[in-house]
Amino acid sequence: IIYLYGRHVTAEVKEMFSIDENKGEIKLQGKLDYEQMNSYEITVEARDKGSPPLSGHCKVVLEVLDVND
């Protein structure tokens, strides 16, 4: 099974987070700022290597906490 971004994931989200294709782990690539964006939605697709490939998807919602204030 490989894991990848869904079709409608924005370029901004792709720059902020990365997905390990083999494990499906989502990792942060930069700093988060609550004032700029307080939550992110990432659609993830899991696809097998069959012919034709079968796939499933889910939505991961990340909420950013404002720890400064």
C-alpha positions in Angstrom: 0.0 0.0 0.0 1.2 3.5 -0.8 0.0 6.7 0.8 -0.4 10.0 -0.9 -2.2 13.3 -0.8 -5.8 13.5 -2.1 -6.6 15.4 -5.2 -7.8 18.6 -3.5 -4.9 19.2 -1.1 -3.5 22.7 -1.6 0.1 23.5 -2.4 0.4 25.3 0.9 -0.5 22.1 2.8 1.9 20.1 0.7 4.7 22.5 1.6 3.9 22.4 5.3 3.5 18.6 5.7 5.0 15.5 4.1 3.6 12.0 3.9 5.8 8.9 4.0 4.5 6.8 1.1 5.3 3.5 2.8 4.2 4.1 6.4 1.5 6.8 5.9 3.2 9.0 8.6 2.5 12.7 8.2 5.4 15.0 9.3 5.6 18.7 9.8 8.1 20.5 7.4 8.1 24.0 8.9 6.8 26.1 11.8 3.1 26.5 12.4 1.6 29.9 13.2 -1.9 30.0 14.9 -2.4 33.6 13.7 -1.9 32.5 10.0 -3.8 29.3 10.1 -5.5 27.6 13.1 -6.3 24.3 11.4 -5.4 22.2 8.4 -7.4 19.5 6.5 -5.4 16.9 4.7 -7.1 14.3 2.5 -5.0 11.2 2.4 -5.4 8.3 -0.1 -4.2 4.8 0.5 -3.7 2.8 -2.8 -2.7 -0.8 -3.3 -0.5 -2.0 -6.1 -3.1 -4.3 -7.8 -4.2 -4.1 -11.3 -6.5 -2.2 -11.3 -5.4 -0.5 -8.0 -8.0 -0.2 -5.2 -7.9 2.9 -3.0 -9.5 4.4 0.1 -9.3 7.8 1.5 -9.7 9.7 4.8 -9.5 13.3 6.0 -7.0 14.3 8.7 -7.8 17.5 10.6 -5.0 19.2 12.5 -5.8 21.9 14.9 -3.1 24.4 15.9 -3.0 25.5 19.5 -2.1 29.1 20.4 0.5 28.5 23.1 1.9 32.1 23.0 -1.1 33.8 24.6 
